[in-house]
Structures are given as structure tokens and as C-alpha cells.
């Protein structure tokens, strides 16, 4: 794993050469998840693919400081990563909390975003207000024990810091999609976020990829046609 030099430091995996594609994972996951689900192998023949462990996850820093997990600060870590790699712009693929962070890049650094793919996230309303961290973790332990079984108490606290920032999302992030930056939205039809994402796509005339999965399986085991359509979307907006 590579590591950025700016604090907080992010670990990241990288593969391929070409225009930069940065893939941002969801809560409890890490950058290697994009290798495991087939995205890196699909994109790396044509692109420089970089998949960071977001703050509080994987091998990246896990500071016990809430402020470091804000979307503004996390967006800056991605821009710093781009700077260290020597790229002015990147295509961004974000899923779940990674999509939340991608909208932060649209808000603060739109000039650095070549195109954006937002998966599994309600850009209009954010998380349900009734969802607490305790409920989230109990559900994760039940349905995705492979993501939680090796977590230490310190790891779980880092995820809680991240979760706290997700809950603060400003409603109406969908307006960030009106800046003229090419965008695509993606969700499984069994994902609770599918309906608001489909509505978002229709409202802003954005292409929608409807997978067959639920929130977790859609990113863990996407079908080949989904990956292919996302790849085509980005290739069509790149000089390769």
C-alpha cells in the first residue's frame, strides 16, 4: 500500500496508467474492496486507478478528533492525494459514504472533478434521521459480519466519528449536480436509496444505472454489465 504525506495520511492502492480515476468506498470498507469487486481490473487497462482507505478506515490514519472527519477536511485529503500524484483532475466514483464525499468535492473543488459517479446515496436527504450509530453497527454485525468481526474498539470509534459527519449532511446536495460536470447515478433496485436516486436522475436528466442488488451486494458483487456501463461513461469523457 502507498501512503500520502499530508496529515491525516491516507493509505491507497494504485494500478494502471492514464487519466486518473479515484474510487471512494463506503463505511466499514476500504480501498481494496474495489479490487475484490472487479472495478480495478476493469479500469486499470485504460486508467490510473487509485483507491484510498478513507480516514478512519483500513490502514489510513484514525485520529480521535471529530473535526478531521468533516466532509470539507476529507475532501481536502483527496485533493492532496491528487496533487501528490501530479493530476489536476480526476474522475470520481463514490459509493455510499464515498458518494457523500464525492459531493463534497463537487461543492468545494468542482474544477478538480472531470466526472462523477454517485452510487448508493441519497444526495437530497442524506441518512434517515432515525438511524443512530448503535442501530447501524448492530445491523452491520448481523448482515455483514465479515466487515466488523476484526474491528477493535478504536476502529469502531473511528467509524463513529465518520458516521457523525454523515448525519450532518446539508440537505439539497443534489443542486451540486447542476454545475455542468458529467454525472451518473447508480443503485441496486433493492437498495432503500434506490427510489430517491431514481428521482434524482429524472429531476436532473442524469443517466441512472439500476443494478439488481441491495445496498451492500450492489457494490460487493456488481454484475459485469454495471461495471461495463460505468467504464463506458468514464471512457466517453476521457482522452485515452
C-alpha positions as CSV (number, residue, x, y, z in Angstrom):
1,X,0.0,0.0,0.0
2,X,1.1,3.5,-0.8
3,X,0.7,6.4,1.7
4,X,0.1,10.1,1.3
5,X,2.5,12.6,3.1
6,X,-0.1,15.1,4.3
7,X,-1.7,14.7,7.7
8,X,-4.1,12.9,8.1
9,X,-2.3,10.3,6.0
10,X,-4.3,8.1,3.6
11,X,-3.2,4.6,2.5
12,X,-4.1,3.7,-1.0
13,X,-3.8,1.1,-3.7
14,X,-3.0,2.0,-7.3
15,X,-3.0,0.3,-10.6
16,X,-2.7,1.2,-14.3
17,X,-1.7,4.3,-16.3
18,X,-3.8,7.0,-17.9
19,X,-6.3,9.5,-16.8
20,X,-6.9,9.4,-13.1
21,X,-9.9,7.6,-11.6
22,X,-10.4,7.8,-7.8
23,X,-12.7,5.3,-6.2
24,X,-14.2,6.1,-2.8
25,X,-15.6,3.3,-0.6
26,X,-18.4,3.2,1.9
27,X,-18.4,2.8,5.7
28,X,-16.6,-0.2,7.1
29,X,-14.9,-1.0,3.8
30,X,-11.5,0.0,2.4
31,X,-9.8,0.7,-0.9
32,X,-9.1,-2.9,-1.5
33,X,-12.8,-3.5,-1.9
34,X,-12.6,-2.1,-5.4
35,X,-10.1,-4.8,-6.3
36,X,-12.3,-7.5,-4.8
37,X,-15.4,-6.4,-6.7
38,X,-13.7,-6.2,-10.1
39,X,-13.6,-2.5,-10.7
40,X,-9.8,-2.1,-10.6
41,X,-9.2,-4.9,-13.0
42,X,-11.8,-3.4,-15.4
43,X,-10.5,0.2,-15.3
44,X,-6.7,-0.3,-14.9
45,X,-6.0,-1.2,-18.6
46,X,-7.1,2.3,-19.6
47,X,-6.8,4.5,-16.4
48,X,-4.6,5.2,-13.5
49,X,-6.9,3.8,-10.7
50,X,-6.4,5.0,-7.1
51,X,-8.4,3.6,-4.3
52,X,-7.7,5.2,-0.9
53,X,-8.7,3.9,2.5
54,X,-10.7,6.9,3.7
55,X,-9.9,8.4,7.1
56,X,-10.8,6.1,10.0
57,X,-10.6,3.0,7.7
58,X,-8.2,0.3,6.7
59,X,-4.5,1.4,7.0
60,X,-5.2,5.1,6.9
61,X,-4.9,7.4,10.0
62,X,-7.7,7.0,12.6
63,X,-7.5,10.2,14.6
64,X,-9.6,10.6,17.7
65,X,-10.5,14.1,16.6
66,X,-14.1,14.6,15.3
67,X,-13.1,17.7,13.2
68,X,-10.8,15.7,11.0
69,X,-13.7,13.7,9.7
70,X,-15.7,16.6,8.4
71,X,-16.6,16.5,4.7
72,X,-14.6,19.6,4.0
73,X,-11.4,18.1,5.6
74,X,-11.9,14.8,3.9
75,X,-12.4,16.4,0.5
76,X,-9.1,18.2,1.1
77,X,-7.3,14.9,1.7
78,X,-8.5,13.7,-1.7
79,X,-7.3,16.9,-3.4
80,X,-3.9,16.5,-1.6
81,X,-3.8,13.0,-2.9
82,X,-4.4,14.2,-6.5
83,X,-1.6,16.8,-6.0
84,X,0.9,14.2,-4.8
85,X,0.0,12.1,-7.8
86,X,0.5,15.0,-10.2
87,X,-3.0,15.3,-11.5
88,X,-5.1,18.4,-11.9
89,X,-8.4,16.5,-12.5
90,X,-9.9,13.1,-11.7
91,X,-12.9,11.1,-12.5
92,X,-14.6,10.2,-9.1
93,X,-16.5,7.1,-8.3
94,X,-18.1,7.1,-4.9
95,X,-20.4,4.6,-3.2
96,X,-22.5,5.2,-0.1
97,X,-20.4,7.4,2.2
98,X,-17.9,7.6,-0.7
99,X,-20.6,9.3,-2.7
100,X,-21.2,11.7,0.2
101,X,-17.5,12.6,0.0
102,X,-17.7,12.9,-3.8
103,X,-20.4,15.5,-3.4
104,X,-18.0,17.3,-1.1
105,X,-15.5,17.5,-3.9
106,X,-18.3,18.9,-6.2
107,X,-19.1,21.5,-3.5
108,X,-15.5,22.7,-2.8
109,X,-13.3,21.7,-5.7
110,X,-15.5,21.3,-8.8
111,X,-12.6,22.4,-11.0
112,X,-10.8,19.2,-10.0
113,X,-13.6,16.9,-11.0
114,X,-13.7,15.5,-14.5
115,X,-16.8,13.5,-14.0
116,X,-18.6,11.9,-11.1
117,X,-20.4,8.6,-10.4
118,X,-22.6,8.6,-7.3
119,X,-23.7,5.2,-6.0
120,X,-25.9,4.1,-3.2
121,X,-26.5,7.5,-1.6
122,X,-29.5,9.9,-1.2
123,X,-28.0,13.2,-2.3
124,X,-31.2,15.1,-1.4
125,X,-31.9,13.9,2.1
126,X,-28.8,12.0,3.3
127,X,-29.2,9.4,6.0
128,X,-32.5,8.7,7.7
129,X,-32.8,10.9,10.8
130,X,-33.9,7.8,12.8
131,X,-30.7,5.9,12.1
132,X,-28.3,6.0,15.0
133,X,-24.7,4.7,15.1
134,X,-25.8,2.0,17.5
135,X,-28.5,0.8,15.2
136,X,-26.2,1.0,12.2
137,X,-23.5,-1.1,13.9
138,X,-26.0,-3.7,15.2
139,X,-27.3,-4.1,11.7
140,X,-23.8,-4.4,10.2
141,X,-22.8,-7.1,12.8
142,X,-25.9,-9.0,11.7
143,X,-25.8,-8.7,7.9
144,X,-22.1,-8.1,7.2
145,X,-20.0,-9.8,9.9
146,X,-17.1,-10.0,7.5
147,X,-16.8,-6.2,7.7
148,X,-17.0,-6.0,11.5
149,X,-15.5,-9.1,13.1
150,X,-12.0,-7.9,13.3
151,X,-12.7,-4.3,14.4
152,X,-11.1,-3.1,17.6
153,X,-12.9,-0.6,19.9
154,X,-10.6,2.1,18.5
155,X,-11.6,1.1,14.9
156,X,-15.3,1.3,15.8
157,X,-14.8,4.7,17.4
158,X,-13.2,6.0,14.2
159,X,-16.1,4.8,12.2
160,X,-18.4,6.5,14.7
161,X,-16.6,9.8,14.0
162,X,-17.1,9.3,10.3
163,X,-20.8,8.4,10.8
164,X,-21.4,11.6,12.9
165,X,-20.3,13.7,9.9
166,X,-22.6,11.7,7.5
167,X,-25.5,12.6,9.8
168,X,-24.8,16.3,9.3
169,X,-25.2,16.3,5.6
170,X,-26.7,19.5,4.3
171,X,-30.0,18.6,2.5
172,X,-30.1,19.6,-1.1
173,X,-26.7,18.3,-2.2
174,X,-28.4,17.4,-5.5
175,X,-28.1,21.0,-6.5
176,X,-24.3,20.4,-6.9
177,X,-25.2,18.3,-9.9
178,X,-26.3,21.4,-11.8
179,X,-22.7,22.7,-12.4
180,X,-22.3,21.0,-15.8
181,X,-19.9,18.3,-14.5
182,X,-20.8,15.0,-16.2
183,X,-22.6,12.8,-13.7
184,X,-24.1,9.3,-13.4
185,X,-26.0,7.8,-10.6
186,X,-26.1,4.1,-9.7
187,X,-28.0,2.0,-7.2
188,X,-29.4,-1.5,-6.8
189,X,-33.2,-1.8,-7.1
190,X,-33.3,-3.4,-3.7
191,X,-31.4,-0.6,-2.0
192,X,-33.6,1.7,0.2
193,X,-31.8,4.6,-1.5
194,X,-32.9,3.5,-5.0
195,X,-36.1,5.4,-5.1
196,X,-34.6,8.8,-4.2
197,X,-31.7,8.2,-6.6
198,X,-34.1,7.4,-9.5
199,X,-36.0,10.5,-8.7
200,X,-32.7,12.5,-8.6
201,X,-31.7,11.1,-12.0
202,X,-35.1,12.0,-13.5
203,X,-35.1,15.5,-12.0
204,X,-31.7,16.5,-13.3
205,X,-31.7,14.3,-16.5
206,X,-28.8,12.3,-15.3
207,X,-28.2,8.7,-16.5
208,X,-29.2,6.0,-14.0
209,X,-27.7,2.5,-13.7
210,X,-30.2,0.2,-12.0
211,X,-28.4,-2.9,-10.6
212,X,-30.1,-6.0,-9.2
213,X,-28.6,-5.8,-5.7
214,X,-29.3,-4.3,-2.3
215,X,-27.1,-1.6,-0.7
216,X,-24.2,-3.9,0.1
217,X,-24.4,-6.6,-2.6
218,X,-24.6,-4.0,-5.3
219,X,-21.1,-2.8,-4.6
220,X,-19.6,-6.0,-3.3
221,X,-20.8,-8.2,-6.3
222,X,-21.9,-5.9,-9.1
223,X,-22.8,-7.6,-12.3
224,X,-20.4,-7.2,-15.3
225,X,-22.9,-5.0,-17.2
226,X,-22.9,-2.5,-14.4
227,X,-19.2,-2.2,-14.3
228,X,-19.1,-2.0,-18.1
229,X,-21.6,0.8,-18.2
230,X,-19.7,2.8,-15.6
231,X,-16.5,2.2,-17.5
232,X,-18.1,3.4,-20.8
233,X,-19.4,6.5,-19.1
234,X,-16.0,7.5,-18.0
235,X,-14.2,6.4,-21.2
236,X,-16.6,8.6,-23.2
237,X,-15.4,11.6,-21.1
238,X,-11.7,10.9,-21.3
239,X,-8.8,11.4,-23.7
240,X,-7.1,8.0,-23.7
